[in-house]
Amino acid sequence: MAKLTKLILPVCIIGVTVLVAQFIRANPPESNRRAPSKAPQMTVEVLPLKAQSYPVIIESYGTVQPQTQSALVSQVSGQITHINEQFREGGFFEKGQVLVELDDRDYKAEVKVARAGLLSAQQTLLEEQARAQQAEIDWQRLNNGKPANDLVLRKPQLEAAKAKVLSAQAQLEKAELALERTKVTAPYSGRILSKAVDVGQVISSNTKLADIYATDYVEIRLPIKNKDLSLLSLPEEYRNGQGPAKPKPVTFTSDLIGSQQWQGNLVRTEGAIDTNSQQLYVVGQIDEPFSKGNQKANKVSIKIGQYVTAEIPGQSLEQALVIPNRAIYQGSYVYLVKEGLLKRTEIEVRWQNGEEAIISAGLQEGDQVVISPLGQVSSGTPVSILGQDSPRRAKGERQASGERPAKAGARS
């Protein structure tokens, strides 16, 4: 009996399973599927395009460099006995001001020796001139009408005496020049960049004393992007000497020490394309950069080697379509809202800075450009515009919830 029960139980289980499967197949469950919702899936902010006049400001950058920089070198040797109080890093000096003085006692002695040599040569010349005059008188008394040669009249001796005088004069001038060079003077008005010597040091001829630079103005080399060249009037120079009629103003700024600003001008365009960057450089100039009048808005004066940015006025574009950079995706397309749907549109950018772009193709006045960040979306997605009622959205919400619009005159 137990064996029979074990055989019947599995057969019953299989039979029940087959019956349940046939019932499910004969009566499949009905799914309550709805049509795809046409309601807006997101709300976006748009910018209606309007053609406008847009003054292009070209941005560049560079480091401040002196227009004139040189090494101050001693032309004589000796011990440094005195230096100017401004002979230090950052010290200002005027043209002709004595910066370094050397021990001049040896050079004063050389001047005296040279002066004595000149006096001796002059004395010898006077004696030779007297001998020549006496020789001519003697010849006229005894010549019997014959012409005298140069040796008789002592002309070679006279010329030799004159040459000795000239040589002595040159030696004196050379000694006086060496004495003068014991006082090293500034070749122009400028500033000390770095100094290499100090009081008490013994230096030789051609020893570098300091690096100096002129303070009348500084220059900044500014690279210009190739796409910006057509929008900028370059200050070109030509072989016949003609240059730009009017300097182009430039605003220089820096955030090294707070907010700093200087006004300058574009003065010239370099004559070659930079081989490394393949860009053209223009040169900006700031006049009197260290004067107090040019530092009214700045706590600290401009520094050599300081990094600055430049804003150069370019052309003013008429009927320009301007959009923010955040509306552009991968640099080539934007999204528009047309009839409540997103539409991907390819564009061409004519000019672009850090915040805005001018569009040359792909858009037209009146288009509604999406400026909200979209993420992963596809063209054709229903959207609503921020701040505007959307009938499409209200209708889509009713259809999604299964509601029917109420008929006129219906009672609740």
C-alpha positions as CSV (number, residue, x, y, z in Angstrom):
1,M,0.0,0.0,0.0
2,A,2.8,2.4,0.8
3,K,4.5,1.6,-2.5
4,L,1.3,2.3,-4.4
5,T,0.9,5.7,-2.6
6,K,4.5,6.7,-3.6
7,L,3.7,6.0,-7.3
8,I,0.4,7.8,-7.4
9,L,1.6,11.1,-5.7
10,P,4.1,12.2,-8.5
11,V,1.5,11.4,-11.2
12,C,-1.0,13.6,-9.5
13,I,1.4,16.5,-9.1
14,I,2.3,16.3,-12.9
15,G,-1.4,16.2,-13.8
16,V,-2.2,19.3,-11.7
17,T,0.7,21.2,-13.2
18,V,-0.5,20.4,-16.8
19,L,-4.0,21.5,-16.0
20,V,-2.8,24.8,-14.5
21,A,-0.7,25.5,-17.6
22,Q,-3.5,24.9,-19.9
23,F,-5.8,27.2,-17.9
24,I,-3.3,30.0,-18.0
25,R,-2.7,29.6,-21.7
26,A,-6.5,29.7,-22.4
27,N,-7.0,32.8,-20.2
28,P,-3.9,35.1,-20.6
29,P,-3.7,38.1,-18.3
30,E,-4.7,41.4,-19.9
31,S,-2.1,44.2,-19.5
32,N,-3.3,47.7,-19.0
33,R,-0.8,49.4,-21.4
34,R,-1.0,53.1,-22.0
35,A,0.1,55.1,-25.1
36,P,3.4,56.8,-24.8
37,S,3.0,60.1,-22.8
38,K,3.3,63.2,-24.8
39,A,3.6,65.3,-21.7
40,P,6.8,67.4,-21.3
41,Q,9.6,65.4,-19.6
42,M,11.6,68.5,-18.4
43,T,11.4,72.2,-18.0
44,V,14.2,74.2,-19.8
45,E,15.3,77.8,-19.9
46,V,15.6,79.3,-23.3
47,L,17.2,82.4,-24.8
48,P,15.2,84.1,-27.6
49,L,17.8,85.1,-30.2
50,K,17.9,88.8,-31.3
51,A,20.4,90.3,-33.7
52,Q,22.5,93.0,-32.1
53,S,25.6,95.1,-32.5
54,Y,28.5,93.4,-30.7
55,P,31.8,95.1,-30.0
56,V,34.4,92.3,-30.1
57,I,37.0,92.4,-27.3
58,I,40.0,90.2,-28.0
59,E,41.7,88.7,-25.0
60,S,45.4,87.9,-24.8
61,Y,48.1,87.5,-22.2
62,G,51.8,88.0,-21.6
63,T,54.5,88.9,-19.1
64,V,55.9,92.4,-18.5
65,Q,59.4,93.0,-19.9
66,P,61.5,96.1,-20.0
67,Q,61.9,97.7,-23.5
68,T,65.6,98.5,-22.7
69,Q,67.6,96.2,-20.5
70,S,71.4,96.0,-20.2
71,A,74.3,94.9,-18.0
72,L,76.2,97.7,-16.2
73,V,79.9,96.9,-16.7
74,S,83.0,98.5,-15.3
75,Q,85.5,99.7,-18.0
76,V,88.4,100.0,-15.6
77,S,89.8,97.9,-12.6
78,G,90.1,98.9,-9.0
79,Q,88.5,98.7,-5.6
80,I,85.0,99.9,-5.0
81,T,85.1,102.8,-2.5
82,H,81.5,104.0,-2.7
83,I,78.1,103.0,-4.1
84,N,74.9,105.1,-4.5
85,E,72.2,104.5,-1.9
86,Q,69.9,103.6,-4.9
87,F,72.4,100.9,-6.1
88,R,70.2,98.0,-4.8
89,E,67.6,95.7,-6.3
90,G,64.6,97.8,-7.2
91,G,66.4,101.2,-6.7
92,F,65.6,104.0,-9.1
93,F,68.3,106.2,-10.7
94,E,68.4,109.1,-13.2
95,K,70.5,109.4,-16.4
96,G,74.1,110.5,-15.6
97,Q,73.8,109.7,-11.8
98,V,77.0,108.2,-10.3
99,L,76.2,104.7,-9.1
100,V,79.6,103.2,-8.3
101,E,82.9,104.8,-7.5
102,L,86.4,103.1,-7.7
103,D,89.6,104.0,-6.0
104,D,91.0,106.7,-8.4
105,R,94.5,107.5,-6.9
106,D,96.4,105.4,-9.5
107,Y,94.5,107.0,-12.3
108,K,95.1,110.5,-11.0
109,A,98.8,109.7,-11.0
110,E,98.6,108.4,-14.6
111,V,97.0,111.7,-15.6
112,K,99.9,113.6,-14.0
113,V,102.5,111.5,-15.8
114,A,100.7,111.9,-19.1
115,R,100.4,115.7,-18.6
116,A,104.2,115.8,-17.9
117,G,104.9,113.9,-21.0
118,L,102.8,116.3,-23.0
119,L,104.7,119.3,-21.6
120,S,108.0,117.6,-22.4
121,A,106.9,116.9,-26.0
122,Q,105.7,120.5,-26.4
123,Q,109.1,121.8,-25.2
124,T,110.9,119.6,-27.7
125,L,108.6,120.8,-30.5
126,L,109.4,124.5,-29.6
127,E,113.1,123.7,-29.7
128,E,112.8,121.9,-33.0
129,Q,110.8,124.8,-34.5
130,A,113.6,127.2,-33.5
131,R,116.3,125.0,-35.0
132,A,114.3,124.8,-38.2
133,Q,113.9,128.6,-38.4
134,Q,117.7,129.0,-37.8
135,A,118.5,126.5,-40.5
136,E,116.4,128.4,-43.0
137,I,118.1,131.7,-42.1
138,D,121.6,130.1,-42.5
139,W,120.8,128.6,-45.8
140,Q,119.4,131.8,-47.2
141,R,122.8,133.5,-46.2
142,L,125.0,130.8,-47.7
143,N,123.0,129.0,-50.4
144,N,124.2,131.2,-53.4
145,G,120.7,131.0,-54.8
146,K,120.3,127.2,-54.6
147,P,117.1,125.6,-53.2
148,A,117.5,123.8,-49.9
149,N,116.4,120.2,-49.3
150,D,114.2,119.0,-46.3
151,L,117.1,117.7,-44.3
152,V,118.9,121.0,-44.4
153,L,115.8,122.8,-43.2
154,R,115.2,120.0,-40.5
155,K,111.6,119.3,-41.7
156,P,111.7,115.6,-40.7
157,Q,112.9,116.5,-37.2
158,L,110.1,119.0,-36.9
159,E,107.4,116.5,-38.0
160,A,108.8,114.0,-35.5
161,A,108.5,116.5,-32.7
162,K,104.9,117.3,-33.7
163,A,104.1,113.6,-33.7
164,K,105.4,113.3,-30.2
165,V,103.1,116.1,-29.1
166,L,100.1,114.4,-30.6
167,S,101.1,111.1,-28.9
168,A,101.5,112.8,-25.6
169,Q,98.1,114.5,-26.0
170,A,96.5,111.1,-26.7
171,Q,98.1,109.6,-23.7
172,L,96.8,112.4,-21.5
173,E,93.2,112.0,-22.9
174,K,93.4,108.3,-22.4
175,A,94.5,108.8,-18.8
176,E,91.8,111.4,-18.1
177,L,89.2,109.0,-19.7
178,A,90.3,106.1,-17.4
179,L,90.1,108.5,-14.4
180,E,86.6,109.5,-15.5
181,R,85.5,105.9,-15.7
182,T,86.3,105.3,-12.1
183,K,82.9,106.9,-11.5
184,V,80.3,104.6,-13.2
185,T,77.3,106.6,-14.3
186,A,73.8,105.6,-15.4
187,P,73.4,105.6,-19.2
188,Y,69.7,106.3,-18.9
189,S,66.9,106.8,-16.3
190,G,66.0,103.4,-14.9
191,R,66.0,100.8,-12.2
192,I,68.3,98.2,-10.7
193,L,67.1,94.6,-11.6
194,S,69.9,92.9,-9.8
195,K,73.4,93.9,-8.4
196,A,76.5,91.8,-8.5
197,V,79.1,93.9,-6.4
198,D,79.4,95.8,-3.2
199,V,81.7,98.2,-1.3
200,G,85.3,97.0,-0.8
201,Q,85.2,94.5,-3.6
202,V,88.2,94.7,-6.1
203,I,87.0,94.3,-9.6
204,S,88.7,94.1,-13.0
205,S,87.9,95.6,-16.3
206,N,84.6,94.3,-17.9
207,T,83.2,93.1,-14.6
208,K,79.4,93.2,-14.5
209,L,78.2,95.4,-11.7
210,A,74.4,95.1,-12.1
211,D,71.6,94.4,-14.5
212,I,69.5,97.5,-15.2
213,Y,66.5,98.5,-17.2
214,A,64.9,101.7,-18.4
215,T,61.7,102.9,-16.7
216,D,60.2,105.1,-19.4
217,Y,57.9,102.3,-20.5
218,V,57.5,98.5,-20.4
219,E,56.4,96.1,-23.1
220,I,54.2,93.0,-23.2
221,R,54.3,90.4,-26.1
222,L,50.7,89.3,-26.8
223,P,49.9,86.3,-28.9
224,I,46.8,86.6,-31.1
225,K,44.7,83.6,-32.1
226,N,44.6,83.0,-35.8
227,K,40.8,83.2,-35.9
228,D,41.0,86.6,-34.2
229,L,43.3,88.3,-36.7
230,S,40.5,89.2,-39.1
231,L,38.7,91.0,-36.3
232,L,41.7,93.2,-35.2
233,S,43.3,96.2,-36.9
234,L,47.0,95.4,-36.5
235,P,49.5,98.2,-35.9
236,E,51.7,97.3,-38.9
237,E,54.9,99.1,-39.9
238,Y,56.1,99.4,-43.5
239,R,59.4,99.9,-45.2
240,N,58.6,103.5,-46.2
241,G,58.3,104.4,-42.5
242,Q,54.5,104.7,-42.4
243,G,52.9,103.1,-39.4
244,P,49.6,103.2,-37.6
245,A,48.0,106.6,-37.5
246,K,46.7,106.2,-34.0
247,P,47.8,103.8,-31.3
248,K,45.1,101.2,-30.3
249,P,44.3,101.3,-26.6
250,V,44.7,98.2,-24.5
251,T,43.6,97.5,-20.9
252,F,46.0,95.3,-18.9
253,T,44.8,93.6,-15.7
254,S,46.4,91.3,-13.1
255,D,45.2,89.7,-9.9
256,L,48.7,89.1,-8.5
257,I,48.2,91.6,-5.7
258,G,44.5,92.3,-5.5
259,S,42.9,93.8,-8.6
260,Q,45.4,95.8,-10.7
261,Q,44.8,97.6,-14.0
262,W,46.8,99.7,-16.4
263,Q,46.1,101.5,-19.6
264,G,48.4,101.0,-22.5
265,N,48.6,100.9,-26.3
266,L,49.5,98.5,-29.1
267,V,52.6,99.9,-30.7
268,R,53.7,97.3,-33.3
269,T,53.3,93.9,-34.8
270,E,56.2,91.5,-34.9
271,G,57.6,90.7,-38.3
272,A,57.4,86.9,-38.1
273,I,55.1,84.1,-37.0
274,D,56.3,82.4,-33.8
275,T,57.7,79.0,-34.8
276,N,56.5,77.2,-31.6
277,S,52.9,78.4,-31.3
278,Q,52.4,79.3,-35.0
279,Q,50.7,82.5,-33.8
280,L,51.4,86.2,-34.6
281,Y,52.5,88.4,-31.7
282,V,51.7,92.1,-31.2
283,V,53.5,94.3,-28.7
284,G,51.7,96.3,-26.1
285,Q,53.3,99.2,-24.3
286,I,52.6,100.9,-20.9
287,D,54.1,104.4,-20.6
288,E,55.6,105.6,-17.3
289,P,54.6,102.4,-15.6
290,F,56.4,103.2,-12.3
291,S,55.2,106.8,-11.9
292,K,52.8,107.6,-9.1
293,G,50.2,108.9,-11.5
294,N,49.9,105.6,-13.2
295,Q,49.4,103.7,-9.9
296,K,46.4,105.5,-8.5
297,A,44.2,102.5,-8.8
298,N,46.9,100.0,-7.7
299,K,48.4,99.4,-4.3
300,V,51.6,98.0,-5.8
301,S,53.4,99.1,-9.0
302,I,53.8,96.8,-11.9
303,K,56.6,94.3,-11.7
304,I,59.0,93.0,-14.4
305,G,58.0,89.4,-15.2
306,Q,54.5,89.9,-13.9
307,Y,51.8,88.0,-15.8
308,V,49.0,90.2,-17.1
309,T,45.9,89.7,-19.3
310,A,45.1,92.2,-22.1
311,E,41.7,93.3,-23.5
312,I,42.1,94.6,-27.1
313,P,39.1,96.3,-28.8
314,G,38.4,94.7,-32.1
315,Q,35.8,95.3,-34.8
316,S,32.1,95.9,-34.0
317,L,30.0,93.2,-35.7
318,E,26.5,94.2,-36.8
319,Q,23.5,91.9,-36.8
320,A,25.4,89.4,-34.6
321,L,23.7,86.4,-33.0
322,V,25.2,85.9,-29.6
323,I,24.7,82.9,-27.3
324,P,26.4,81.8,-24.1
325,N,29.0,79.1,-24.3
326,R,27.1,76.8,-22.0
327,A,24.4,76.4,-24.7
328,I,26.9,74.9,-27.1
329,Y,27.6,71.1,-27.0
330,Q,30.9,69.7,-28.2
331,G,31.6,73.0,-29.9
332,S,29.3,72.2,-32.9
333,Y,25.6,72.1,-32.0
334,V,22.8,73.5,-29.8
335,Y,19.3,72.6,-28.8
336,L,16.3,74.7,-29.9
337,V,12.7,74.5,-28.6
338,K,10.2,74.2,-31.5
339,E,6.6,73.4,-31.0
340,G,7.3,72.1,-27.5
341,L,10.0,69.7,-28.7
342,L,13.8,69.7,-28.4
343,K,15.6,70.0,-31.8
344,R,19.3,69.5,-32.2
345,T,20.8,72.1,-34.6
346,E,24.3,72.1,-36.0
347,I,26.0,75.6,-35.9
348,E,29.2,77.4,-37.0
349,V,31.0,79.6,-34.5
350,R,32.6,82.7,-36.0
351,W,34.2,84.0,-32.8
352,Q,34.2,83.0,-29.1
353,N,35.6,84.2,-25.8
354,G,35.4,82.7,-22.4
355,E,31.7,83.4,-21.9
356,E,29.9,84.1,-25.3
357,A,30.0,83.0,-28.9
358,I,29.0,84.7,-32.1
359,I,27.2,82.2,-34.5
360,S,27.7,82.6,-38.2
361,A,25.5,79.8,-39.5
362,G,22.8,77.4,-38.2
363,L,20.6,79.9,-36.2
364,Q,18.4,82.8,-37.1
365,E,16.8,85.6,-35.2
366,G,13.8,84.5,-33.1
367,D,15.1,81.0,-32.4
368,Q,14.7,79.8,-28.8
369,V,18.1,78.4,-27.8
370,V,18.1,76.1,-24.7
371,I,20.6,77.4,-22.1
372,S,19.8,74.9,-19.4
373,P,22.2,72.0,-18.9
374,L,20.5,69.0,-20.5
375,G,22.7,66.0,-20.0
376,Q,21.7,62.9,-22.0
377,V,18.7,63.8,-24.1
378,S,17.6,63.1,-27.6
379,S,16.1,65.4,-30.3
380,G,12.3,65.3,-30.2
381,T,12.0,65.2,-26.4
382,P,8.9,67.1,-25.2
383,V,9.8,70.0,-23.0
384,S,8.2,73.0,-21.4
385,I,9.8,76.5,-21.2
386,L,10.5,77.9,-17.8
387,G,8.0,80.6,-16.8
388,Q,5.5,79.7,-19.6
389,D,2.3,77.6,-19.4
390,S,2.4,74.6,-21.7
391,P,-1.0,73.3,-23.0
392,R,0.8,70.2,-24.3
393,R,2.0,69.4,-20.8
394,A,-1.5,69.8,-19.2
395,K,-3.1,67.6,-21.8
396,G,-0.3,65.0,-21.4
397,E,-0.8,64.8,-17.7
398,R,-4.5,64.2,-18.0
399,Q,-3.9,61.4,-20.5
400,A,-1.3,59.8,-18.3
401,S,-3.7,59.8,-15.3
402,G,-6.6,58.4,-17.3
403,E,-8.8,61.4,-16.7
404,R,-11.3,62.7,-19.3
405,P,-12.1,66.3,-20.0
406,A,-15.3,67.3,-18.4
407,K,-18.3,68.1,-20.7
408,A,-20.2,71.3,-20.6
409,G,-23.2,71.2,-18.2
410,A,-22.1,68.0,-16.4
411,R,-23.1,67.7,-12.7
412,S,-20.7,66.6,-10.0
